[in-house]
Amino acid sequence: MFVGRQAELESLAKQYNRSQFQFAVVYGRRRVGKTTLINAFCIDKKAIYFVAIESTAKENLAILSRQILSVLAPDAPQTPFPSFADAIEYVFIRAQKERIVLVIDEYPYLAESDKSVSSVLQAAIDKHQADSKLFLILCGSSMSFMENQVLGYKSPLYGRRTSQCKVLPLSYYDCAEMLPGFTKDEQITLYGITGGIPEYISRIDNGLSLRDNTQDLFFDPSGRLFEEPSNLLKQELKMPQTYNGIITAIATGSSRINEIATKTGIETSQCSNMLQTLMGLGLVKKEQPAAMSHSRKSIYVLSDQMFIFWYRFVLPDMSRILAGFGHKVCDEVMERLSGHTGYAFEECAKQYMWRMLGTGGLPVAFKDIGRWWGTNPMEKREEEIDFIAWADNSAIFGECKWKTTAIGEDVLDGLIQKAQFLPQFTHKAYALFSRTGFTEAVQARAALKGDVMLVTPAEML
C-alpha cells in the first residue's frame, strides 16, 4: 500500500520530464520508505534498478551488469562489463537517444566495495551531462555517508547533483490512512509508537487490537521491533553502546549537555560531537524556547517517537520480556501509554497546524512553530507552552491534552495567562487540542472570542 510522498513523487516527475541529464540524491534513515518511493516513481519508465550489496567490487559489478543488460540489451550475452567505468559509460551513451533512469540503491555499499566509484561517476557526468538524457538516482540509508561522501564538498560528486531529497517519516495523517481498522485515538497512538516509519506501520495487523499489535511488535522476543533500535545503532555507528548510553540518558530525563555527559561518564566535548551525530541521524534534536532565538536554554530531546517508546518501555524490562513475561510487561505499559501518546499528540498538533497553514484557515500566517518554556516571574516557577506558532508580532499559543476528560475553562485561562510572558506578541490567538473534546463553557467562550481554535482527533483526521 503506497501512501503519501506526493511532494517527493512530483519533484522526481518534474525532473524526469526535463530533457537533459538529471542527478538526484535520495537518502533517509533505514525503513523510512526510500526504495518504495523510487519504485513507485519508476513504474512505466525505462529504469535500471541496481541494489548494491555488502560484498566485493567484483560481485557488485556482476549484479550491476546484469541489471543494465536485462533492461537495455535483454537478448545480448549477460557478460559482466570489464569495469564500473565501462558499465556507466554504456548507460550514458544509450541515454543519448532516450530517457533512461539509473537507480543505484544502497550506494554506500557500492562505494565501500570500490573506493573509486564516486570518481568514476564524476568523470562520466562531466563527460556526458551535456549530451545524455540519463536520470541518475543515488540512494542510501547511511545518513552520515550520504551527507558527507555524496553531498559533502569533499566528495568527487559535489556540485553535480541537480536535486536532493531527504525522505522523512510519514505524518500522522498519512499513517492513519494505513490504519483503517482502528479508531482515530488508536491511529494517533500507533503513530506515537511507530514514529511514522512506513515499514513499521506495515507490520500492524488491522485485524488485531492495539494492545495485541503492541505486544507482538515490541514485547515478544521474536517481535519485529523488539531489538530494532539496537540494530539500527549497530548498522549506523562505530560505538553503538556509547551512543545507546546517551539515548538512554535523554529518554530518562537528562536534557542538558552537562547532565547527559555526567550521566554517561563521557567528556562534554566528546558528548557534544556524539549528539551532533545522533541529530544527523534524526534520532535527537536540539531545542530552545520558541520565539527566543538568543536563548541559552537549549536542551536535547529524542525526536524519533519509536525510539522514545522503546527506551522508555522496552529496554528497562528487557529481562522480563526475554524470560517470557512480555504479556505482563505489555499490560503494564498499556496502563501508562497515555503519557507517551500525549507527547506524540503534541507533535501531531504541530503537523496539523502546518497542514492548516496551507489552507489559509488560521488567524496567523505563522513562519515557525515550536515549544516554549521559561520562568513565571510572579510565581517564580518554570512554565511550559506546548507550542507557539508565530510570525513577527503575531502568534498562536497552543495547549494539547491527551486525557479522558473534556478540556475546561481552566486550561484556556492558563494558556492565556502564560501567553502574557511573551509580550513581544501583540496579536494573540489560541489553539486547544483535546482527545475527548471541550466543556460547553469553553465552546461558548471560543465562539464569543473568535480567536480560539478547538481541535479534536476527529478534525485532525
C-alpha positions in Angstrom: 0.0 0.0 0.0 1.7 3.2 -1.2 0.6 6.2 1.0 1.8 9.9 0.9 5.0 11.1 -0.6 3.1 13.2 -3.2 5.6 16.1 -3.0 8.5 13.7 -3.4 6.9 12.0 -6.4 6.0 15.3 -8.0 9.6 16.5 -7.6 11.1 13.4 -9.2 8.5 13.6 -12.0 9.3 17.2 -12.7 13.0 16.4 -13.1 12.2 13.3 -15.3 10.1 15.5 -17.7 13.1 17.7 -18.4 15.1 16.5 -21.4 18.6 17.0 -20.1 20.7 15.0 -17.6 19.4 14.9 -14.1 21.1 13.6 -10.9 19.0 13.2 -7.8 20.3 12.1 -4.3 17.7 10.3 -2.2 18.5 9.5 1.3 17.0 8.9 4.8 17.1 6.6 7.7 16.5 2.9 7.3 12.9 1.7 6.9 11.6 5.1 6.0 10.4 4.1 2.6 13.1 5.3 0.1 13.0 2.2 -2.1 9.2 2.1 -2.1 9.2 5.8 -3.2 11.7 5.2 -6.0 9.9 2.1 -7.2 6.6 4.0 -7.4 8.4 6.7 -9.4 9.9 4.1 -11.8 6.6 2.5 -12.8 6.1 2.7 -16.6 9.6 4.1 -17.1 12.7 2.5 -18.7 14.6 2.1 -15.4 17.6 0.1 -14.3 17.3 -0.6 -10.6 20.5 -1.8 -9.0 20.8 -2.5 -5.3 24.3 -2.7 -4.1 25.3 -5.4 -1.5 27.9 -5.7 1.2 30.3 -7.7 -0.9 33.2 -7.3 -3.2 33.5 -4.9 -6.1 33.5 -7.9 -8.5 30.2 -9.2 -7.2 28.6 -5.7 -7.3 29.8 -5.2 -10.8 28.3 -8.5 -11.9 25.0 -7.6 -10.4 25.0 -4.1 -11.9 25.9 -5.6 -15.3 23.0 -8.0 -15.2 20.6 -5.2 -14.3 21.9 -3.0 -17.1 21.8 -5.6 -19.8 18.4 -7.1 -18.7 16.9 -3.6 -19.5 19.0 -2.3 -22.3 20.1 -5.5 -24.1 18.0 -8.4 -23.0 19.0 -10.6 -25.9 22.7 -10.0 -25.6 25.0 -12.3 -23.6 24.9 -11.4 -19.9 28.6 -10.9 -19.6 29.8 -8.5 -16.9 31.3 -5.3 -18.1 35.1 -5.1 -17.6 34.8 -2.3 -15.1 32.4 0.1 -13.4 33.6 2.8 -15.7 32.6 0.7 -18.8 29.2 -0.1 -17.3 28.4 3.6 -16.5 29.7 4.7 -19.9 27.5 2.2 -21.7 24.4 3.6 -19.9 25.3 7.2 -20.5 25.8 6.6 -24.2 22.5 4.6 -24.5 20.7 7.5 -22.8 21.8 9.9 -25.5 18.8 8.8 -27.6 16.2 8.1 -25.0 15.3 8.9 -21.4 16.7 6.2 -19.0 16.6 6.1 -15.3 19.5 4.5 -13.5 19.0 3.9 -9.8 21.9 2.8 -7.6 20.3 1.9 -4.2 22.4 1.3 -1.1 25.1 3.4 -2.8 27.3 3.4 0.4 27.8 -0.4 0.0 29.0 0.1 -3.6 31.3 2.9 -2.6 32.8 0.8 0.2 33.4 -2.1 -2.2 35.2 0.1 -4.7 36.6 3.4 -3.4 36.9 4.8 -6.9 33.3 4.6 -7.9 32.4 8.2 -6.9 35.2 9.4 -9.1 34.1 7.2 -11.9 30.6 8.7 -11.7 32.1 12.2 -11.5 34.1 11.6 -14.7 31.1 10.2 -16.6 28.8 13.0 -15.5 31.4 15.7 -16.5 31.8 14.0 -19.9 28.2 13.3 -20.8 25.9 15.6 -18.9 25.6 17.9 -21.9 24.6 15.1 -24.4 22.9 12.5 -22.3 19.3 12.1 -21.1 20.1 9.9 -18.2 18.3 10.4 -14.9 20.7 9.1 -12.3 19.4 8.5 -8.8 21.8 7.6 -5.9 20.0 6.3 -2.8 21.4 5.4 0.6 20.4 4.7 4.2 23.7 5.7 5.8 22.9 9.2 6.6 26.5 10.2 7.5 27.9 8.7 4.3 25.3 10.3 2.0 25.6 13.7 3.6 29.4 13.7 3.8 30.6 11.4 1.0 28.0 12.2 -1.6 26.6 15.7 -0.8 29.6 17.0 1.1 32.0 19.4 -0.5 34.9 16.9 -0.3 33.1 14.4 -2.4 34.0 13.9 -6.1 30.3 14.3 -6.7 30.0 17.6 -5.0 28.2 20.2 -7.1 26.9 17.7 -9.7 23.6 16.8 -8.2 20.6 18.6 -9.6 18.4 17.8 -6.6 18.4 16.1 -3.3 15.6 14.5 -1.2 15.8 13.6 2.4 12.9 11.2 3.0 11.3 11.7 6.4 8.9 9.6 8.4 5.2 9.9 7.4 3.0 12.4 9.1 0.3 11.2 11.5 -2.2 12.0 8.8 -0.6 9.6 6.3 -0.1 7.0 8.9 -3.8 7.0 9.7 -4.5 6.1 6.1 -2.6 2.9 6.6 -4.6 2.0 9.7 -8.2 1.8 8.7 -9.1 -0.8 11.3 -8.5 1.5 14.2 -10.3 4.4 15.9 -8.9 7.9 15.5 -7.5 7.8 19.0 -5.8 4.5 18.3 -4.4 5.8 15.0 -2.7 8.6 16.8 -1.4 6.2 19.5 0.0 3.9 16.8 1.7 6.9 15.2 3.3 7.6 18.5 4.5 4.0 18.8 5.9 3.6 15.3 7.2 7.1 14.7 5.6 7.3 11.3 8.1 4.8 9.8 6.2 3.1 6.9 7.9 -0.3 7.3 6.9 -0.5 11.0 3.3 0.6 10.3 3.0 -2.0 7.5 3.6 -4.7 10.2 0.5 -3.6 12.1 -2.4 -6.1 11.7 -5.6 -4.2 11.3 -7.5 -7.3 12.4 -5.8 -7.3 15.9 -6.3 -4.9 18.8 -4.0 -2.0 19.6 -2.7 -4.0 22.6 -2.1 -7.2 20.8 -0.2 -5.4 18.0 1.9 -3.6 20.6 2.8 -6.9 22.3 3.6 -8.7 19.0 5.8 -5.9 17.8 7.7 -4.9 20.9 7.1 -7.3 23.8 7.8 -10.7 22.1 11.5 -11.6 21.7 10.7 -12.6 18.1 8.8 -9.3 17.5 9.8 -7.1 14.6 10.7 -4.1 16.8 11.9 -5.9 19.9 15.6 -5.1 19.1 15.1 -2.6 16.3 16.8 0.5 17.9 19.8 -1.6 18.9 20.1 -3.0 15.4 19.9 0.4 13.8 22.6 1.8 16.0 24.9 -1.1 15.2 24.3 -0.5 11.5 25.0 3.2 11.6 27.6 3.8 14.3 31.0 2.6 15.3 30.4 2.8 19.1 26.8 1.8 19.4 26.9 1.0 23.2 28.2 4.5 23.9 25.5 6.1 21.8 23.0 3.8 23.5 24.0 5.3 26.8 23.4 8.8 25.5 20.0 8.0 24.2 19.1 6.2 27.4 20.1 9.3 29.4 17.9 11.6 27.3 15.0 9.1 27.4 15.2 9.0 31.2 15.1 12.8 31.7 18.6 14.2 31.1 18.2 17.1 28.6 21.2 19.4 29.0 24.6 18.5 27.7 26.3 18.6 31.2 23.6 16.3 32.6 24.0 13.9 29.7 27.8 13.9 30.0 27.6 13.3 33.7 25.1 10.5 33.5 27.1 8.7 30.8 30.6 9.5 32.1 31.6 11.0 28.7 33.7 14.1 28.4 31.5 17.1 27.5 33.3 17.8 24.2 33.0 14.2 23.1 29.4 14.1 24.2 28.7 17.2 22.1 30.2 15.6 19.0 28.2 12.4 19.5 25.0 14.4 20.0 25.7 16.0 16.6 25.9 12.6 15.1 22.6 11.5 16.6 21.0 14.7 15.3 22.3 13.9 11.8 20.6 10.5 12.1 17.3 12.2 13.0 17.2 10.5 16.4 17.9 13.5 18.6 17.0 17.2 18.2 18.3 20.3 19.9 15.5 22.6 21.1 15.4 26.1 22.5 12.3 28.0 23.7 10.2 29.1 20.7 10.4 32.7 19.6 13.6 33.2 21.7 16.4 32.9 19.1 19.1 34.1 21.6 18.1 31.9 24.5 20.8 29.8 26.2 18.2 27.3 27.5 19.0 24.7 24.8 18.1 21.1 25.6 18.4 17.8 23.8 15.3 15.6 23.3 14.6 12.4 21.3 12.9 13.2 18.0 12.0 9.6 16.9 8.8 8.5 18.5 9.6 4.8 18.2 12.9 5.3 20.0 11.2 7.2 22.8 8.7 4.4 23.2 11.4 1.7 23.1 13.8 3.3 25.5 11.0 4.1 28.0 9.1 0.9 27.9 11.0 -2.0 26.2 14.7 -1.6 27.3 14.1 -1.3 31.0 12.1 -4.6 31.0 14.2 -6.5 28.5 15.0 -9.2 31.1 11.4 -9.9 31.9 10.4 -10.0 28.2 13.2 -12.5 27.5 12.0 -14.6 30.4 8.6 -14.9 28.8 6.7 -12.2 30.7 6.3 -9.9 27.8 2.5 -10.1 28.0 2.6 -8.8 31.6 5.0 -6.0 30.7 2.7 -5.0 27.8 -0.3 -4.9 30.1 1.6 -2.5 32.4 2.7 -0.4 29.5 -0.8 -0.1 28.2 -1.9 1.5 31.5 0.8 4.1 31.2 0.6 4.6 27.4 -1.4 7.8 27.5 1.6 9.7 28.8 3.7 8.7 25.8 0.8 9.4 23.4 0.4 12.8 25.0 3.9 13.7 23.8 3.1 12.3 20.3 -0.2 14.2 20.3 1.8 17.5 20.6 3.8 16.5 17.5 0.6 15.7 15.7 -0.9 19.1 16.7 2.1 20.9 15.2 1.8 18.9 12.0 -1.9 19.8 11.9 -1.0 23.5 12.2 1.3 23.2 9.2 -1.4 21.5 7.2 -4.0 24.2 8.1 -1.5 26.9 7.2 -1.6 25.6 3.6 -5.4 26.1 3.6 -5.2 29.7 4.8 -7.6 28.9 7.6 -5.6 30.2 10.5 -5.7 33.5 12.3 -1.9 33.9 12.0 0.1 33.0 8.9 3.0 31.7 11.0 6.5 31.1 9.8 7.7 28.8 12.6 6.4 26.7 15.4 7.9 25.2 18.5 7.6 24.5 22.2 8.3 27.2 24.8 9.4 27.1 28.3 10.5 29.8 30.7 10.1 31.4 34.1 6.9 32.7 35.6 8.2 35.9 37.2 5.2 36.2 39.6 5.1 32.6 40.8 8.9 32.0 40.5 8.4 28.7 38.7 9.0 27.2 35.3 6.1 27.3 32.8 5.6 25.5 29.5 3.5 26.1 26.4 3.1 23.1 24.2 3.6 25.2 21.1 3.8 28.7 19.7 3.2 29.3 16.0 4.5 32.8 15.3 5.4 35.4 12.7 6.6 38.9 13.5 4.4 40.2 16.3 1.6 37.7 15.9 1.3 34.2 17.4 -1.0 31.3 18.1 -0.5 29.7 21.5 -1.3 26.0 21.7 -2.1 23.6 24.5 -2.6 19.8 24.0 -4.3 17.4 26.4 -4.5 13.7 25.9 -6.9 12.9 28.7 -10.2 11.1 29.1 -11.9 14.3 30.4 -13.0 17.3 28.3 -10.9 20.5 28.5 -12.4 23.1 30.7 -12.0 26.8 31.1 -9.1 26.4 33.5 -6.9 25.2 30.6 -7.9 28.1 28.4 -7.4 30.6 31.2 -4.0 29.1 32.0 -2.9 29.3 28.4 -4.0 33.0 28.1 -2.1 33.7 31.3 1.1 32.0 30.1 0.9 33.9 26.8 1.4 37.1 28.8 5.0 36.0 29.4 5.8 36.8 25.8 4.9 40.5 25.4 6.6 40.8 22.1 3.4 39.3 20.5 0.7 42.0 20.3 -1.7 39.9 18.3 -2.5 36.6 20.0 -4.7 33.7 19.2 -5.1 30.3 20.9 -5.5 26.7 20.0 -6.7 23.9 22.2 -6.2 20.3 21.2 -8.2 17.7 23.2 -8.5 13.9 23.0 -12.1 14.0 24.3 -13.5 17.4 23.4 -14.4 20.5 25.4 -16.8 21.6 28.0 -19.8 23.7 26.9 -18.3 26.7 28.7 -15.1 26.5 26.7 -17.1 26.1 23.4 -19.2 29.2 24.3 -16.1 31.3 25.1 -14.4 30.2 21.9 -17.4 31.1 19.8 -17.6 34.5 21.6 -13.9 35.4 21.4 -13.4 34.3 17.8 -9.6 33.8 18.4 -9.7 30.3 19.9 -9.4 27.1 17.9 -10.8 23.9 19.3 -9.5 20.7 17.8 -10.1 17.0 18.4 -8.8 13.9 16.6 -11.9 14.0 14.6 -10.9 17.3 13.0 -7.3 16.3 12.7 -8.1 13.1 10.8 
